[in-house]
Amino acid sequence: MPNNGAHILVYPYPALGHIIPLLDLTHLLLTRGLHVTVLLSPTHLPLLDPLLSTHPSTSLQALVLTPPDPPPSSQFKIIAKMGAMAQLYDPILHWFESHPNPPVAIVSDFFLGWTNRLASHLGLPRVVFWPSGAFAALIAGSLWRDVPKNDDPSSQESFLLSFPGVPNSPSFPWWQISQLYREYKEGDPDWEFFRDGFLANSESWGVVFNSFAELERTYIDGVMRDVGHTRVWAVGPLMPPGDGSNGALIRGGSCKVPTRELMTWLDGKRDGTVVHLCFGSRLDLSNKQMEVLASALEISNVDFVLCVKANTGHVPSDFGMIPDGFEDRVEGKGFIVRGWAPQVAILRHRAVGAFVTHCGWNSVVEAVAEGVMMLTWPIGADQFTNAKLLVDQLGVAVRACEGGSVVPDSADLARILAESVNGTRPEKDRVMKLRGAAYEAISGGSSSKDLDLLYRFGQYGNKKKTRQQAPQKINYGAGTKIETAL
């Protein structure tokens, strides 16, 4: 990272779970006097509005860039999307070369490993940002370096992958390994590009995690050993300010119901008695799973906030349909949000005592920071790794279910829901202690110190070139456009 007042480029992967924490980090860097340009797609540009309203335009600018669409014939859309995004290499390079005061460092998401080559071309340090935790990063790094295979599709349960090089030597059944890895096609250009990007992350100049020492100390140290240097910083939990402002209410977008209505509903509940249930912005339970979950909520008689995707309950499908009559039967006991919800504000509310979560890392960090015990229901990606950390190693969560197709027993799930808010679970005390460690970390402790180190470590000098003013709009052919505010 560069010195005080220097200019950096921040480049998140275009998905909410990746953009939000990196914008939280951007806010912290801006408060330390850096100048930041954030590269976003037009779809996600509104997410920058809260920062633009807080920081002067001389410090924060938006670079809006539209990547080409991946080929419609692509079998693996997310992999093809990443390959298509790499076609922005030349437009970004041209933007750097045209800028009168170009950035002296690049901070980019771990899905954008190709930017390491861009940074090298420009002679700049690239810092990789992991919106996942250090434990998940070690698992991913091991997978893509060593490429173990399972050639027997019938052995999803019995085939175990062990990771002896990762602290605590974890192991996972094959079905719990990220689908991005299980679907890997050796020799396919898109897949090899994706793998090369992951390997490039370990070659980056620095590494940043939305984590903190007390949460993942042994794994942060493990990443340092993996990359062979100490430029590894844990600066979390990255959160909107807890100062009573509306940052937590607007973080990530606008709620589909009036937020004050939701907060007023929570105000009417007793402390620690409400269960929050959310499976992220990209996942839906199957209809059978949703049926069992609804039944468990009724049997348990707990108060709850249930967040589901926007079309849930309206458009018939195999996923996410709320059972007929459920909303009427739980009136007064349950509050259902269709679409985006202000999760941090919900978890911060005194009435919320438990959180049923898919174990996406943002949700994990947010729950820990607010001292809310978790009921884990991992479905894919790094979520099984995160659940293992929470349940088996930290003891701040209870397993509710595992997998996108497994259907739990409604009575067992109802029991777990009831216990999560009746004061009998030891996980509550443990997560409250971890909450204290989290706030100590960002209040002059380990995360604050790591943020200062991250800030000071950019002793690369200002490799700036005086150039004429860059144009306001630059077109680079079909499908690619840059718009910049300078």
Secondary structure, 3 states (H helix, E strand, C coil): CCCCCCEEEEECCCCHHHHHHHHHHHHHHHHCCCEEEEEECHHHHHHHHHHHHHCCCCCEEEEEEECCCCCCCCCCHHHHHHHHHHHHHHHHHHHHHHCCCCCCCEEEECCCCCHHHHHHHHCCCEEEEECCCHHHHHHHHHHHHHCCCCCCHHHCCCCEEECCCCCCCCEEEHHHCCHHHHCCCCCCHHHHHHHHHHHHHCCCCEEEECCCHHHHHHHHHHHHHHHCCCCEEECCCCCCCCCCCCHHHHCCCCCCCCHHHHHHHHHCCCCCCEEEEECCCCCCCEHHHHHHHHHHHHHHCCEEEEEECCCCCCCCCCECCCCCCHHHHCECCEEEEECCCCHHHHHHCCCEEEEEECCCHHHHHHHHHHCCEEEECCCCCCHHHHHHHHHHHHCCEEECCCCCCCCCCHHHHHHHHHHHCCCCCCHHHHHHHHHHHHHHHHCCCHHHHHHHHHHHCCCCCCCCCCCCCCCCEEECCCCCEEEECC
